């Protein structure tokens, strides 16, 4: 049963707050800045108002989650700190002597109350409206970019992990004594977990029998190389990722990550106005229309979009030109001037300068054909790993059985987008482009200060919830600073 949020029940100790919590305390400023009653309005339908045990106030539960994000602590730690930290108790509208909740209540609150709520857009909308009300947003430009968040789970199969650990162990041993190359057990070349486990155990046994290598710190360290007891134990502890929504994305042609992408739009005053969470393999450019639409719905007047080359695609330029919006993004022939089929399926990764297929596999190389310096006759061809294509679940209609290569081509047309090319040379473009660094700094703040570098739960819905709390936090802090 839920009753409306009540004011602090003042006790003989309540005056302590005025003595020990300074006026410039962040939590005091947040409490004074925003009215949290909108949380009750949004969640009241998830409670029974006239039956059952008395429920904890949704505002207080939400504030627990906000404290957790502000200070990057766990459920247990935020509750434990709320027992003795008077600024926490003040922020939670508790009397100094009041008891705290059980940490498990936060998990139930997320699953039962917030699960089906569009918390991401709700919290961004509230902070943007607050920023407009306080007069801190004056520009008509938005800066767009995407930041990646690692999944909290392991993306590899148990057999892959065992092989990598064995490889690293052998490497350490060889660095001390290369003669061990002749004494190693025969490697398992079959895709059989039991055989790989047997090889790992035999490798471990031989090293343990020789004191000259068994005492090497890197070999002795149990966290560096640990063999499980049996196949079931290995599969349980080294299981393929439980995070089925996370996918492999690429930051460059050589480096990759397993997780999610959060696509952001932000004003020049560094207030985030829109966010879209996708799996890691998605391209940046296709999300621009959503970011623009959400920003406008949140009350932002946009006349300029600032971003990198990923956002200069043909569809983006067409949509923005219809609204008389300038795009400050460097043209890239592969995505802007190219003519290509399956444009809605193959995404361009501007960091790696490669296309990514619908299954999330990135091209391994590219080559340009045609007559040099004659744009309309040139073609960029991207080559994919056919071994992955052969076992890909999307192979039908994409890869022809028996083919030795899988390619994707882009025809370069140099006579398109002359207007955008001319715009790139203007002083306005060059001046606006100087603001793009700001969103990189915002991404860094989200990751380093508020734990957005790694997901704390499985699934894209939980990733959206985590993003909502982190963005709400940085927006409130920014509004306070600008005021």
N, C-alpha and C positions, 0 to 999 in steps of 0.2 A: 504494500500500500504506500502511496506517495502523498505527502503533504507539500504545500508550497514552501520554498526555501525561507528559513527564518533568519532574522538578524542575530548577531552574536548575543548569546545569553550572558550578559555581563555578570561577573562575579567580583568578589573583593580583590581578585588578582588582575582584573582586566586592565587596570591603569598601567600595568607593566609594559604593555605594548607601546604607549606613548614615550616611555622612558628608554626602552632598549632598541626600538626600531627607528632608525633615522629617517628623516623626510626624503632623503635621496635614495633610499633602499628600492631596488628594482621591483620587488614584489608589492611594496606599498604603492609605487607609481602605477603598476599595472592595475591594481585594485581600484585606484582612483580614476584611471583612464577609461576603462570599459565596464559596461554593465553586462554581467554574465547571465542575466535572466533569459536571454535568447536560448540558452542551452535547455532550460526547462521547457520552453515553448516547443522546441524541436523534438524533445524526447518524451514528452508527457504521454504520448499515445502508446509507448512501450511499457507503461506501468499500469497497474490496476489502482484506481483512485479510492476504492472503498472496501477493499478486501485484502486479507493477508497480513504478514508482519510489516512493521514500519520499515520502509526502505531508506537507505542513505540518500541524501540529497544528490540529484544528478549534477548540480553545479559543483558540489564539493568533490564528487568523483572525477569530474572533468578537470578540476583544478589539480587533483593528485597527478593525473596524466600530464598536465601542463608543467608541473614541477619536475616530473620525471624527464621531460624533454629539455627544459631550461638548464638543468644541472647534469643531464646525461647519466642518470642512475637507474638501477633496476627497480622493479615493483617492490621488492623486499626492502631495499635501501631507502626508497622515498618514504615508505611508511615508517621505517625505523627512525629516520631523521625527523619525521614529523612529531615524534614523541618528545623531543627535547629542543628542537629549533623553534624559537618563538616567532621568527619571521614566517616560517611555514605555517604555524598555527594561526597566526594573524591572517595570512593569505587564504587559509581554508575556512575562515570564519568560525574558529573554534575558541572556546575559553582556554586559558593556559592549563587548567587542570583536566581538560577533557581527554578521553582516551581515543586512540586511532582505530582505523579499520583493520581487518585481516587482509594481507596482501592478495589473497586469492580473489577478493571481491573485485579487484581491478580487472582480472581476467574475465570474470562474469560480466562486468560492466561493458567491456569491449565486445564480447560475444553476443550478449543479450540486448544491449541498448544501442550500440554504435554500428553494429554489423550492417544493417540495411540503410544507414544514413549516409547521404552524400556529404560527408564531413569535410572533404577537401575543398569543394566549391563553397560550402557554407562558411567556413572559417576565413577563406580568402575574401569572400564577399564582405564579411563583417569588418575585416581590417581595412580593406580598400575604402569602404563607405566611411569608416572612422577617419582615415587619412584625408579623404575629400572634405569631410566635415571640419576637420582641424586646419584645413588650408595648406597642408604640406605638399600636395601634388600640384605642380604648376606646369610641368612639361606636357607635350602632346606626343611624346615618343615612347615606344616600348622597345626594350632590348630582349632578344630571344636567344635561348641556348638550351642545351640538354646536359644533365649531369648523371653519371651512372652510380648505382648503388649495388654493392655485392650481395648476393644471396647469403643467407646464414648457413647454408648447407653445402655439402661437397658434390660437385657435378660429375664425379668420375665413378666408374664401376669399381667394385672391390678388387678385381684382377688388375686393373690399371694402377690402383694405388699400391698394390703389392709390388708390381713391376718397377714402379718409380722408386719405391723405398729400397728395393734390391739394387737398383742402378746407382742410387746415391751412396749406398753402403759400399759397393764395389769400388766406386770412385775414390772414396776416402781411403780404403785399404790400399789401392794401387798407388796413391800419392805417397804412402809410406814404404811400400815394397811392391815393385812391379812384378816380381817373381810369382806373386800370388795369382797372376793371370792363368798360370798353368795348373793351379791347385783348386780352382773354383769348380763347383759341380756344373754339370751340363745344363744349360738354360732350357726352360720350357718354351717352345715355340707354338704351342697349341693354345687355343682360346678356351682353356679348361681351368676353372678355378681350383679344383682339387690338386691338379698337377702343379699349378703355380704355387699353391700353399705348401706342397711337399718340397718343391725346390727352395722356397724361402726358409723352411725349417732346416733343410740340409745345409744351406748356406750359413745359417745362424750357428748350427752345431759345429761346423768346421772352424769357424772363427773363434768360438768359445774354447775350443780345444787347444788353441795356440795363444799362450799368454802375451806374445809379442804384439798381437793385434787386438786381442780382447780387452786390453787395458787402454787402448786409444780412446780418449774422451768421447769422440763423436760416435764410436762403435759401442761404447759402454752405455751411453745415454739412452735410457728406455723410451724417451719421448721421440727420439730421432728415428729409431727403427724398432718396431714392436710387432712380433708375430702372434696372431691369435691362435687359440687352441685347436679349433676345428673349422670346417667349412661354414657351419651355421653361425658360429661366433664371428667369423670374418664378415659374412654377409650382413649380419646385424649391425656391426660397428663401422663397416666401410661400404655402406649401401649407396646405390645410385641416388642422386639428389631427391629428397622428398618434396622439394619445391618445384612442382610441376609447371608453375606459371613462369618461372625464371628461364631465361634463354642466354645463349652465348653471344655477346656483342664484341665489337672491336674498337680499340682506341687508336690503333695503327695497323699496318699490314702485318706486323710481327707480334703485337700484344693483344690479348683478349681478356674479357672478364665474363663472369657468369652471374647474372642478376637482372636488374631493371634499369630503365631510364626514366628520369623525371624531366619533362620538357617544361621550361619556365618562360614566362614573360614578366618583365620588370620595368618600371618607370625609371627615368634618369635619376629620380630621388631615391632609388633602390627599394621601392615598395613592390613586392611581387603581386602581380595582378591576375595571373592565371597559371595553372599547372595541369599537366596531363601525364599520367603514369602509364608506361608501356613496358613490355618485356625488353630485354637488353638488345635484341637484334634489330629493332625497329630503327628506321632512318629518322633524322631530325626534321628534314624539310616538310614531309607530309603532315606534320602536326601543327604547322603555322596557322592554317585557317581556323583550327579549334582555339588556339591561343588568342588569336585576334578576336574571335567571336566572344569568348568568355571575358576578355578584358573589356570589350565594349559593353557587354551585359552588366559588368560590375561598375559601369559609370565612367570609364576612361575614354576620353576623346583622343583618337589616334590619327596623326597625320604622317608619321614616320615610323618605320620598323627597322631596327638595327640588328644585324646578325652576321654570321659568317657565310661562306659560299654554299653551305648546305641549304640555305633558304632562298636561293636565287633560281629556283626551278620555274619552268614555264607556267604551271598552274598557279603558283604563288604570285608571280608577276601579273598574271591575268586578273586574279581576284583582287589584288591590291590596286591595280590601275583602274578597275571599275569603281573603286571607292576613293580614287584620287589620293592614294596613300603612297608615299615614296618608300622604296626599299633600299636601305643602305647595306648592301651585301655584295661582295665581289662576285662577278660572274664566273662560272666554271663551265667550260665547254661540255663536260660530260653530263651535266644535269640541266644546263640552260639552253645551249644551242644545239643539243643533240636531238636527232629524231630516232626514236626507238619503239619497238613493240613491247607489249607486256609492261608498260610503264607503271602500272599499278601493282605489279608483283615484285619487280626487282628494285630494291632500294639502293641508293648511292650512299656510301660511307665516306664522308669528306675527309675524315682523319686518316684513313688508310688509302684513299683515292682508289677504292674498289667498289664494285657492285656486290650486293648480297642477295642470294637467291631466296625464293619463298620459304625454303626449309631452314634458312638462317646460315647457310654456308657462304663464306666469302671467297671471291675469286682469288686465285693464287698468283696470277700475273696478268699484265695487260700489254698489248702491242698496238701500234698505230700503223695502218696501211694506207695506200693511196698516194697521190702525188703531193709532195711536200709543198707547203705554203699555198695550196689551193684547197680552201676549206671544204667546198661542196663535194670534193672527191675523196676526202679523208674519212677513215673509219677507225674508231677505237674498238678493239676486240678484247674481251675479258675472258680468261680461261679458268675453268673450274676443275676441281679434283674429281676425275671420273670414278675413282674408287668409292668416293662418298656417294656419287650419283647412283651407282649400281645398287646400293643398299638403302637408298633414300625412300621413305614412304610416299613421297610426292613424285616419284620417278615417272609415273605414267603421264604421257603427254609433254614431258619435259626432257627426258633423256631417251634417246633411241638405243635399244639394246644392241650391243656389239660395237657401238661407236667408240673410237679411240679418244675423242675429245668432246668436251661440252663447253660451248662458247656463248657469249652474249655480246652483241655488237651495237655500237652507237655511231650513227652517221653525223659528222660534224658539218654544220651549216653556218658559214661565217657572215651571212647577210642578214641574220636575225638580231633583234634587240639592239639596234643602233641607238635608240633613245636611252636605254639603260647604260650603254657604253659611254655615251656622252655625259650622262648624269654622274658617272663615276669620276669624271674629271672636274666637277664643280667644287667650289669652296664649301658649299653647304654639305655635300657628301663627305668631304674630308674632315670637316669639323664634327659632324655627327658620328663618324666612324671612331673618333677618339673616345666615345663613351662606352664602347663595347667591353672594355676591360672590367667594367663595374659588375657585370653579371658573373664573371669568373671569380671575383672576390666574394660575391654572394654564395656561389656554389661552395667555395672554400669554407665560409662561415657555417653553412648547413652541415657540412661533413665534419669539420674539425671541432666545432663548438657544440653541435647538437646531435651527434651520432648518426648522421645521414649517410655515412660512408658504407654502412652495412645494415641489411635488413634485420629487424629483431624478431620477425615472425615469418611464417611461410605464406605464400599466396599474394596475388596482386591487390586484393582487397585490404589486407593488412599493410601492404606497402603504401597504399593510398592513405590509410589512417596515419601511418607514421609520417608521411609527407605532410599531411594536414597539420599535425601538431608542430612539426619543425618549422613550416612556413608561417603558421600563426605566431609562433614565438619570435622569429626574426622580424616579422612585420611589426609586431608590438614594440619590440626593442628599437626599431628604426623610427617609428612614429614618436616615441618618447624622446629619442635623441634629436630629431628635427624640431620638436616643439621647444 
